[in-house]
Amino acid sequence: MGAVKNKRMPRAVREQQMLDAAVHTFGQRGYRAASMDEIAELAGVSKPLVYLYLNSKEDLFTACIRREAKALTAAVRAGVRPGLPADRQLWDGLTAFFTHTAQNPDAWSVLHLQARTHGEPFAAEVTAMREEIVAFVTQLIVVAARAAHRNPSLPEREVAGLAEALVGAAESLAAWANTAPGVSAKQAAATLMNFAWAGLGDLMEGRPWAPSA
Amino acid sequence: MGAVKNKRMPRAVREQQMLDAAVHTFGQRGYRAASMDEIAELAGVSKPLVYLYLNSKEDLFTACIRREAKALTAAVRAGVRPGLPADRQLWDGLTAFFTHTAQNPDAWSVLHLQARTHGEPFAAEVTAMREEIVAFVTQLIVVAARAAHRNPSLPEREVAGLAEALVGAAESLAAWANTAPGVSAKQAAATLMNFAWAGLGDLMEGRPWAPSA
Protein backbone atom coordinates (compact mmCIF):
# COMPACT_ATOMS: atom_id res chain seq x y z
CA MET A 1 0.00 0.00 0.00
CA GLY A 2 2.75 2.40 0.97
CA ALA A 3 4.56 1.43 -2.23
CA VAL A 4 1.58 2.54 -4.28
CA LYS A 5 1.14 5.80 -2.39
CA ASN A 6 4.81 6.68 -2.74
CA LYS A 7 5.00 5.84 -6.41
CA ARG A 8 6.37 9.17 -7.62
CA MET A 9 8.96 9.56 -4.89
CA PRO A 10 12.52 9.80 -6.31
CA ARG A 11 14.74 6.78 -5.76
CA ALA A 12 17.18 8.69 -3.53
CA VAL A 13 14.39 9.70 -1.13
CA ARG A 14 12.99 6.19 -1.00
CA GLU A 15 16.41 4.71 -0.35
CA GLN A 16 16.82 7.01 2.63
CA GLN A 17 13.45 5.82 3.98
CA MET A 18 14.61 2.23 3.59
CA LEU A 19 17.83 3.04 5.42
CA ASP A 20 15.89 4.80 8.21
CA ALA A 21 13.75 1.69 8.64
CA ALA A 22 16.78 -0.60 8.45
CA VAL A 23 18.83 1.33 11.03
CA HIS A 24 15.86 1.26 13.43
CA THR A 25 15.27 -2.46 12.92
CA PHE A 26 18.94 -3.48 13.10
CA GLY A 27 19.44 -1.30 16.16
CA GLN A 28 16.39 -2.64 17.99
CA ARG A 29 16.48 -6.32 17.03
CA GLY A 30 20.10 -6.97 16.09
CA TYR A 31 21.52 -7.82 12.68
CA ARG A 32 20.67 -11.53 12.63
CA ALA A 33 17.14 -11.25 14.05
CA ALA A 34 16.13 -8.31 11.84
CA SER A 35 14.13 -9.48 8.81
CA MET A 36 13.85 -7.86 5.41
CA ASP A 37 10.05 -8.21 5.77
CA GLU A 38 10.00 -5.99 8.85
CA ILE A 39 12.28 -3.44 7.24
CA ALA A 40 10.19 -3.25 4.07
CA GLU A 41 6.98 -2.93 6.08
CA LEU A 42 8.41 -0.20 8.29
CA ALA A 43 9.66 1.67 5.21
CA GLY A 44 6.22 1.30 3.61
CA VAL A 45 7.56 -0.43 0.50
CA SER A 46 7.53 -3.95 -0.90
CA LYS A 47 10.32 -6.37 -0.06
CA PRO A 48 11.32 -6.82 -3.75
CA LEU A 49 11.83 -3.06 -3.97
CA VAL A 50 14.26 -3.17 -1.02
CA TYR A 51 16.22 -5.93 -2.79
CA LEU A 52 16.08 -4.02 -6.08
CA TYR A 53 17.52 -0.88 -4.47
CA LEU A 54 19.89 -2.31 -1.84
CA ASN A 55 20.62 -5.75 -3.30
CA SER A 56 20.91 -7.92 -0.15
CA LYS A 57 20.67 -7.82 3.64
CA GLU A 58 24.48 -7.56 3.80
CA ASP A 59 24.57 -4.62 1.36
CA LEU A 60 21.68 -2.93 3.16
CA PHE A 61 23.54 -3.27 6.47
CA THR A 62 26.77 -1.95 4.91
CA ALA A 63 24.84 1.05 3.53
CA CYS A 64 23.44 1.69 7.03
CA ILE A 65 26.92 1.57 8.60
CA ARG A 66 28.36 3.94 5.97
CA ARG A 67 25.54 6.45 6.27
CA GLU A 68 25.59 6.48 10.07
CA ALA A 69 29.40 6.62 10.29
CA LYS A 70 29.38 9.62 7.99
CA ALA A 71 26.60 11.30 9.99
CA LEU A 72 28.40 10.79 13.32
CA THR A 73 31.75 12.05 12.02
CA ALA A 74 30.04 15.08 10.45
CA ALA A 75 28.19 15.86 13.70
CA VAL A 76 31.43 15.85 15.72
CA ARG A 77 33.27 18.00 13.15
CA ALA A 78 30.37 20.45 12.94
CA GLY A 79 30.35 20.81 16.74
CA VAL A 80 33.96 22.03 16.95
CA ARG A 81 34.96 25.58 15.99
CA PRO A 82 38.72 25.71 15.29
CA GLY A 83 39.34 29.25 16.64
CA LEU A 84 38.34 28.50 20.26
CA PRO A 85 40.60 27.42 23.15
CA ALA A 86 41.55 23.72 23.28
CA ASP A 87 39.40 22.81 26.28
CA ARG A 88 36.40 24.48 24.67
CA GLN A 89 36.98 22.59 21.41
CA LEU A 90 37.20 19.30 23.28
CA TRP A 91 34.05 20.07 25.27
CA ASP A 92 32.15 21.03 22.10
CA GLY A 93 33.34 17.89 20.32
CA LEU A 94 32.34 15.60 23.19
CA THR A 95 28.97 17.31 23.55
CA ALA A 96 28.32 16.90 19.83
CA PHE A 97 29.35 13.23 20.02
CA PHE A 98 27.14 12.35 22.99
CA THR A 99 24.22 14.41 21.69
CA HIS A 100 24.36 12.58 18.38
CA THR A 101 24.66 9.10 19.95
CA ALA A 102 21.83 9.89 22.41
CA GLN A 103 19.53 11.22 19.68
CA ASN A 104 20.34 8.29 17.40
CA PRO A 105 20.57 5.27 19.73
CA ASP A 106 19.75 2.80 16.94
CA ALA A 107 22.50 4.24 14.75
CA TRP A 108 24.98 4.01 17.64
CA SER A 109 23.94 0.42 18.31
CA VAL A 110 24.51 -0.37 14.62
CA LEU A 111 27.98 1.24 14.66
CA HIS A 112 29.27 0.26 18.09
CA LEU A 113 27.64 -3.12 18.61
CA GLN A 114 26.02 -4.68 15.53
CA ALA A 115 28.68 -3.79 12.96
CA ARG A 116 31.47 -5.12 15.17
CA THR A 117 29.71 -8.33 16.07
CA HIS A 118 28.76 -9.71 12.68
CA GLY A 119 31.93 -10.31 10.74
CA GLU A 120 35.08 -8.61 9.58
CA PRO A 121 33.77 -6.74 6.51
CA PHE A 122 31.24 -4.82 8.66
CA ALA A 123 33.79 -4.29 11.45
CA ALA A 124 36.24 -2.86 8.88
CA GLU A 125 33.71 -0.16 7.93
CA VAL A 126 33.58 1.01 11.55
CA THR A 127 37.37 0.83 11.89
CA ALA A 128 37.69 3.32 9.03
CA MET A 129 35.35 5.78 10.78
CA ARG A 130 37.16 5.28 14.09
CA GLU A 131 40.52 6.06 12.49
CA GLU A 132 39.13 9.30 11.12
CA ILE A 133 37.86 10.32 14.57
CA VAL A 134 41.15 9.34 16.25
CA ALA A 135 43.04 11.48 13.70
CA PHE A 136 40.70 14.40 14.43
CA VAL A 137 41.16 14.06 18.22
CA THR A 138 44.93 13.70 17.78
CA GLN A 139 44.93 17.02 15.94
CA LEU A 140 42.92 18.64 18.76
CA ILE A 141 45.44 17.45 21.35
CA VAL A 142 48.39 18.63 19.25
CA VAL A 143 46.84 22.09 18.97
CA ALA A 144 46.18 22.15 22.73
CA ALA A 145 49.78 21.17 23.47
CA ARG A 146 51.06 23.89 21.12
CA ALA A 147 48.83 26.44 22.83
CA ALA A 148 50.21 25.45 26.25
CA HIS A 149 53.91 25.29 25.33
CA ARG A 150 56.07 27.10 22.85
CA ASN A 151 58.02 23.84 22.45
CA PRO A 152 55.48 21.11 23.20
CA SER A 153 56.97 18.38 25.37
CA LEU A 154 54.33 15.78 24.48
CA PRO A 155 55.98 13.35 22.07
CA GLU A 156 54.00 12.31 18.99
CA ARG A 157 53.54 8.77 20.28
CA GLU A 158 52.16 10.03 23.59
CA VAL A 159 49.64 12.17 21.73
CA ALA A 160 48.57 9.18 19.62
CA GLY A 161 48.06 7.13 22.79
CA LEU A 162 46.03 9.88 24.45
CA ALA A 163 43.77 10.14 21.40
CA GLU A 164 43.19 6.36 21.46
CA ALA A 165 42.40 6.50 25.17
CA LEU A 166 39.96 9.38 24.76
CA VAL A 167 38.12 7.82 21.83
CA GLY A 168 37.91 4.46 23.64
CA ALA A 169 36.53 6.21 26.72
CA ALA A 170 33.94 8.08 24.65
CA GLU A 171 32.76 4.90 22.87
CA SER A 172 32.43 3.04 26.13
CA LEU A 173 30.60 5.89 27.83
CA ALA A 174 28.16 6.38 24.93
CA ALA A 175 27.16 2.71 25.06
CA TRP A 176 26.65 3.00 28.84
CA ALA A 177 24.76 6.31 28.65
CA ASN A 178 22.32 4.84 26.10
CA THR A 179 21.44 1.90 28.39
CA ALA A 180 21.71 3.46 31.89
CA PRO A 181 18.34 5.05 32.74
CA GLY A 182 18.22 8.84 32.78
CA VAL A 183 21.79 9.72 31.75
CA SER A 184 21.65 12.72 29.40
CA ALA A 185 24.09 13.52 26.62
CA LYS A 186 25.20 16.61 28.54
CA GLN A 187 25.91 14.52 31.66
CA ALA A 188 27.90 11.94 29.68
CA ALA A 189 29.89 14.73 28.01
CA ALA A 190 30.53 16.41 31.39
CA THR A 191 31.65 13.13 32.98
CA LEU A 192 34.17 12.49 30.22
CA MET A 193 35.29 16.11 30.04
CA ASN A 194 35.92 16.20 33.80
CA PHE A 195 37.78 12.93 33.53
CA ALA A 196 39.78 13.89 30.45
CA TRP A 197 40.61 17.44 31.40
CA ALA A 198 40.97 17.52 35.16
CA GLY A 199 41.72 13.84 35.72
CA LEU A 200 40.63 11.66 38.60
CA GLY A 201 43.11 13.37 40.91
CA ASP A 202 41.40 16.73 40.60
CA LEU A 203 37.95 15.14 40.78
CA MET A 204 38.87 13.53 44.09
CA GLU A 205 39.87 16.94 45.37
CA GLY A 206 36.53 18.35 44.29
CA ARG A 207 37.95 20.49 41.49
CA PRO A 208 36.01 19.42 38.41
CA TRP A 209 36.53 21.12 35.07
CA ALA A 210 33.71 23.45 34.00
CA PRO A 211 33.13 25.04 30.60
CA SER A 212 33.83 28.77 30.64
CA ALA A 213 30.76 30.89 29.83
CA MET B 1 52.99 -38.47 16.00
CA GLY B 2 52.71 -36.05 18.91
CA ALA B 3 49.55 -37.89 19.92
CA VAL B 4 51.49 -41.12 20.26
CA LYS B 5 54.36 -39.55 22.20
CA ASN B 6 51.99 -37.82 24.61
CA LYS B 7 49.82 -40.88 25.20
CA ARG B 8 50.05 -40.90 28.99
CA MET B 9 49.51 -37.18 29.45
CA PRO B 10 46.41 -36.45 31.55
CA ARG B 11 43.41 -35.07 29.70
CA ALA B 12 43.50 -31.74 31.59
CA VAL B 13 47.10 -31.07 30.52
CA ARG B 14 46.38 -31.99 26.92
CA GLU B 15 43.34 -29.74 26.84
CA GLN B 16 45.46 -26.82 27.99
CA GLN B 17 47.92 -27.55 25.16
CA MET B 18 45.05 -27.53 22.69
CA LEU B 19 43.80 -24.24 24.10
CA ASP B 20 47.33 -22.75 23.89
CA ALA B 21 47.51 -23.74 20.23
CA ALA B 22 43.98 -22.49 19.57
CA VAL B 23 44.51 -19.08 21.21
CA HIS B 24 47.69 -18.60 19.16
CA THR B 25 46.00 -19.63 15.92
CA PHE B 26 42.78 -17.64 16.47
CA GLY B 27 44.82 -14.61 17.54
CA GLN B 28 47.17 -14.76 14.55
CA ARG B 29 44.80 -15.80 11.76
CA GLY B 30 41.37 -14.77 13.02
CA TYR B 31 38.44 -16.99 13.99
CA ARG B 32 37.13 -17.75 10.48
CA ALA B 33 40.51 -18.37 8.83
CA ALA B 34 41.88 -20.56 11.63
CA SER B 35 41.51 -24.24 10.82
CA MET B 36 41.14 -27.17 13.20
CA ASP B 37 43.94 -28.86 11.24
CA GLU B 38 46.42 -26.11 12.09
CA ILE B 39 45.36 -26.09 15.72
CA ALA B 40 45.71 -29.87 16.09
CA GLU B 41 49.10 -29.80 14.38
CA LEU B 42 50.38 -26.98 16.57
CA ALA B 43 49.12 -28.80 19.68
CA GLY B 44 50.86 -31.98 18.49
CA VAL B 45 47.67 -34.04 18.58
CA SER B 46 45.30 -35.52 16.01
CA LYS B 47 42.30 -33.54 14.82
CA PRO B 48 39.79 -36.18 16.03
CA LEU B 49 41.26 -35.82 19.52
CA VAL B 50 40.61 -32.06 19.46
CA TYR B 51 36.98 -32.74 18.48
CA LEU B 52 36.72 -35.47 21.12
CA TYR B 53 37.92 -33.12 23.86
CA LEU B 54 36.50 -29.76 22.76
CA ASN B 55 33.56 -30.87 20.60
CA SER B 56 33.52 -28.20 17.84
CA LYS B 57 35.33 -25.12 16.60
CA GLU B 58 32.67 -22.97 18.33
CA ASP B 59 33.13 -24.76 21.65
CA LEU B 60 36.91 -24.61 21.34
CA PHE B 61 36.72 -20.86 20.70
CA THR B 62 34.35 -20.39 23.66
CA ALA B 63 36.76 -22.33 25.89
CA CYS B 64 39.59 -20.04 24.72
CA ILE B 65 37.57 -16.90 25.50
CA ARG B 66 36.62 -18.17 28.96
CA ARG B 67 40.16 -19.20 29.88
CA GLU B 68 41.71 -15.95 28.67
CA ALA B 69 39.01 -13.77 30.26
CA LYS B 70 39.64 -15.50 33.59
CA ALA B 71 43.42 -15.10 33.22
CA LEU B 72 43.18 -11.39 32.42
CA THR B 73 40.79 -10.64 35.29
CA ALA B 74 42.99 -12.63 37.69
CA ALA B 75 46.13 -10.76 36.53
CA VAL B 76 44.52 -7.36 37.18
CA ARG B 77 43.19 -8.40 40.60
CA ALA B 78 46.55 -9.89 41.57
CA GLY B 79 48.31 -6.65 40.62
CA VAL B 80 46.32 -4.51 43.05
CA ARG B 81 47.00 -4.53 46.81
CA PRO B 82 43.95 -3.13 48.68
CA GLY B 83 45.89 -1.42 51.49
CA LEU B 84 47.73 1.10 49.28
CA PRO B 85 46.65 4.66 48.31
CA ALA B 86 44.09 4.95 45.53
CA ASP B 87 46.44 6.33 42.89
CA ARG B 88 48.91 3.53 43.60
CA GLN B 89 46.16 0.89 43.30
CA LEU B 90 45.07 2.34 39.97
CA TRP B 91 48.66 2.47 38.70
CA ASP B 92 49.28 -1.14 39.78
CA GLY B 93 46.03 -2.30 38.18
CA LEU B 94 46.78 -0.54 34.88
CA THR B 95 50.35 -1.85 34.85
CA ALA B 96 49.09 -5.40 35.45
CA PHE B 97 46.51 -5.00 32.68
CA PHE B 98 48.92 -3.68 30.05
CA THR B 99 51.65 -6.13 31.05
CA HIS B 100 49.23 -9.03 30.63
CA THR B 101 47.85 -7.83 27.28
CA ALA B 102 51.40 -7.14 25.98
CA GLN B 103 52.68 -10.55 27.08
CA ASN B 104 49.62 -12.31 25.67
CA PRO B 105 48.86 -10.45 22.43
CA ASP B 106 47.04 -13.45 20.90
CA ALA B 107 44.81 -13.75 23.97
CA TRP B 108 44.03 -10.04 23.82
CA SER B 109 43.23 -10.29 20.12
CA VAL B 110 40.86 -13.19 20.91
CA LEU B 111 39.11 -11.21 23.67
CA HIS B 112 39.06 -7.71 22.23
CA LEU B 113 38.74 -8.39 18.51
CA GLN B 114 37.89 -11.96 17.54
CA ALA B 115 35.30 -12.70 20.23
CA ARG B 116 33.40 -9.47 19.52
CA THR B 117 33.44 -9.85 15.76
CA HIS B 118 32.03 -13.36 15.32
CA GLY B 119 28.54 -13.42 16.73
CA GLU B 120 26.57 -12.63 19.83
CA PRO B 121 27.27 -15.78 21.90
CA PHE B 122 31.04 -15.10 21.80
CA ALA B 123 30.55 -11.37 22.38
CA ALA B 124 28.41 -12.15 25.43
CA GLU B 125 31.30 -14.06 27.01
CA VAL B 126 33.50 -10.97 26.77
CA THR B 127 30.71 -8.73 28.05
CA ALA B 128 30.57 -10.79 31.24
CA MET B 129 34.33 -10.32 31.79
CA ARG B 130 34.06 -6.62 31.03
CA GLU B 131 31.29 -6.15 33.59
CA GLU B 132 33.46 -7.79 36.23
CA ILE B 133 36.36 -5.44 35.44
CA VAL B 134 34.07 -2.37 35.40
CA ALA B 135 32.72 -3.39 38.83
CA PHE B 136 36.28 -3.75 40.13
CA VAL B 137 37.32 -0.33 38.79
CA THR B 138 34.11 1.23 40.16
CA GLN B 139 35.07 -0.06 43.60
CA LEU B 140 38.58 1.43 43.21
CA ILE B 141 37.13 4.84 42.37
CA VAL B 142 34.66 4.68 45.28
CA VAL B 143 37.52 3.92 47.68
CA ALA B 144 39.59 6.77 46.21
CA ALA B 145 36.66 9.19 46.61
CA ARG B 146 36.15 8.10 50.23
CA ALA B 147 39.85 8.59 50.93
CA ALA B 148 39.73 12.13 49.51
CA HIS B 149 36.49 13.27 51.18
CA ARG B 150 34.77 12.43 54.41
CA ASN B 151 31.48 12.86 52.55
CA PRO B 152 32.28 11.93 48.96
CA SER B 153 30.62 14.33 46.53
CA LEU B 154 30.88 11.97 43.56
CA PRO B 155 27.39 10.58 42.95
CA GLU B 156 27.07 6.85 42.29
CA ARG B 157 26.09 7.41 38.66
CA GLU B 158 29.15 9.63 38.08
CA VAL B 159 31.41 6.90 39.48
CA ALA B 160 29.79 4.31 37.19
CA GLY B 161 30.41 6.59 34.22
CA LEU B 162 34.05 7.18 35.17
CA ALA B 163 34.63 3.42 35.46
CA GLU B 164 33.13 2.87 31.99
CA ALA B 165 35.32 5.63 30.58
CA LEU B 166 38.48 4.24 32.18
CA VAL B 167 37.85 0.67 31.03
CA GLY B 168 37.02 1.84 27.50
CA ALA B 169 40.22 3.89 27.42
CA ALA B 170 42.29 0.92 28.63
CA GLU B 171 40.79 -1.45 26.03
CA SER B 172 41.41 1.01 23.24
CA LEU B 173 44.96 1.73 24.38
CA ALA B 174 45.86 -1.97 24.75
CA ALA B 175 44.77 -2.65 21.17
CA TRP B 176 46.82 0.31 19.99
CA ALA B 177 49.91 -0.57 22.08
CA ASN B 178 49.94 -4.11 20.65
CA THR B 179 50.00 -2.84 17.06
CA ALA B 180 52.05 0.40 17.33
CA PRO B 181 55.75 -0.50 17.04
CA GLY B 182 57.81 -0.23 20.20
CA VAL B 183 55.15 0.80 22.76
CA SER B 184 55.86 -1.03 26.02
CA ALA B 185 53.29 -2.07 28.62
CA LYS B 186 54.84 0.40 31.05
CA GLN B 187 54.50 3.25 28.55
CA ALA B 188 50.88 2.39 27.83
CA ALA B 189 50.12 2.23 31.55
CA ALA B 190 51.89 5.56 32.14
CA THR B 191 50.01 7.24 29.28
CA LEU B 192 46.66 6.15 30.66
CA MET B 193 47.61 6.86 34.27
CA ASN B 194 48.73 10.39 33.36
CA PHE B 195 45.53 10.87 31.43
CA ALA B 196 43.26 9.36 34.09
CA TRP B 197 44.88 10.89 37.14
CA ALA B 198 46.19 14.27 36.08
CA GLY B 199 43.95 14.86 33.09
CA LEU B 200 44.80 16.55 29.83
CA GLY B 201 44.79 19.96 31.54
CA ASP B 202 47.68 19.06 33.80
CA LEU B 203 49.51 17.27 30.97
CA MET B 204 49.36 20.44 28.89
CA GLU B 205 50.90 22.35 31.78
CA GLY B 206 53.69 19.78 31.96
CA ARG B 207 52.59 18.35 35.31
CA PRO B 208 52.19 14.62 34.62
CA TRP B 209 51.31 12.18 37.38
CA ALA B 210 54.20 10.02 38.57
CA PRO B 211 54.12 6.94 40.78
CA SER B 212 55.57 7.65 44.23
CA ALA B 213 58.68 5.57 44.96
Boltz contact constraints between the chains, C-beta under 6 A:
constraints:
  - contact:
      token1: [A, 116]
      token2: [B, 116]
      max_distance: 6.0
  - contact:
      token1: [A, 117]
      token2: [B, 123]
      max_distance: 6.0
  - contact:
      token1: [A, 123]
      token2: [B, 117]
      max_distance: 6.0
  - contact:
      token1: [A, 144]
      token2: [B, 204]
      max_distance: 6.0
  - contact:
      token1: [A, 148]
      token2: [B, 204]
      max_distance: 6.0
  - contact:
      token1: [A, 153]
      token2: [B, 206]
      max_distance: 6.0
  - contact:
      token1: [A, 161]
      token2: [B, 191]
      max_distance: 6.0
  - contact:
      token1: [A, 162]
      token2: [B, 195]
      max_distance: 6.0
  - contact:
      token1: [A, 164]
      token2: [B, 172]
      max_distance: 6.0
  - contact:
      token1: [A, 164]
      token2: [B, 173]
      max_distance: 6.0
  - contact:
      token1: [A, 164]
      token2: [B, 176]
      max_distance: 6.0
  - contact:
      token1: [A, 165]
      token2: [B, 169]
      max_distance: 6.0
  - contact:
      token1: [A, 165]
      token2: [B, 173]
      max_distance: 6.0
  - contact:
      token1: [A, 165]
      token2: [B, 192]
      max_distance: 6.0
  - contact:
      token1: [A, 165]
      token2: [B, 195]
      max_distance: 6.0
  - contact:
      token1: [A, 168]
      token2: [B, 168]
      max_distance: 6.0
  - contact:
      token1: [A, 168]
      token2: [B, 169]
      max_distance: 6.0
  - contact:
      token1: [A, 168]
      token2: [B, 171]
      max_distance: 6.0
  - contact:
      token1: [A, 168]
      token2: [B, 172]
      max_distance: 6.0
  - contact:
      token1: [A, 169]
      token2: [B, 165]
      max_distance: 6.0
  - contact:
      token1: [A, 169]
      token2: [B, 168]
      max_distance: 6.0
  - contact:
      token1: [A, 169]
      token2: [B, 169]
      max_distance: 6.0
  - contact:
      token1: [A, 171]
      token2: [B, 168]
      max_distance: 6.0
  - contact:
      token1: [A, 172]
      token2: [B, 164]
      max_distance: 6.0
  - contact:
      token1: [A, 172]
      token2: [B, 168]
      max_distance: 6.0
  - contact:
      token1: [A, 173]
      token2: [B, 164]
      max_distance: 6.0
  - contact:
      token1: [A, 173]
      token2: [B, 165]
      max_distance: 6.0
  - contact:
      token1: [A, 176]
      token2: [B, 164]
      max_distance: 6.0
  - contact:
      token1: [A, 191]
      token2: [B, 161]
      max_distance: 6.0
  - contact:
      token1: [A, 192]
      token2: [B, 165]
      max_distance: 6.0
  - contact:
      token1: [A, 195]
      token2: [B, 162]
      max_distance: 6.0
  - contact:
      token1: [A, 195]
      token2: [B, 165]
      max_distance: 6.0
  - contact:
      token1: [A, 196]
      token2: [B, 200]
      max_distance: 6.0
  - contact:
      token1: [A, 197]
      token2: [B, 199]
      max_distance: 6.0
  - contact:
      token1: [A, 197]
      token2: [B, 200]
      max_distance: 6.0
  - contact:
      token1: [A, 197]
      token2: [B, 201]
      max_distance: 6.0
  - contact:
      token1: [A, 198]
      token2: [B, 199]
      max_distance: 6.0
  - contact:
      token1: [A, 198]
      token2: [B, 201]
      max_distance: 6.0
  - contact:
      token1: [A, 199]
      token2: [B, 197]
      max_distance: 6.0
  - contact:
      token1: [A, 199]
      token2: [B, 198]
      max_distance: 6.0
  - contact:
      token1: [A, 199]
      token2: [B, 199]
      max_distance: 6.0
  - contact:
      token1: [A, 200]
      token2: [B, 196]
      max_distance: 6.0
  - contact:
      token1: [A, 200]
      token2: [B, 197]
      max_distance: 6.0
  - contact:
      token1: [A, 201]
      token2: [B, 197]
      max_distance: 6.0
  - contact:
      token1: [A, 201]
      token2: [B, 198]
      max_distance: 6.0
  - contact:
      token1: [A, 204]
      token2: [B, 144]
      max_distance: 6.0
  - contact:
      token1: [A, 204]
      token2: [B, 148]
      max_distance: 6.0
  - contact:
      token1: [A, 206]
      token2: [B, 153]
      max_distance: 6.0
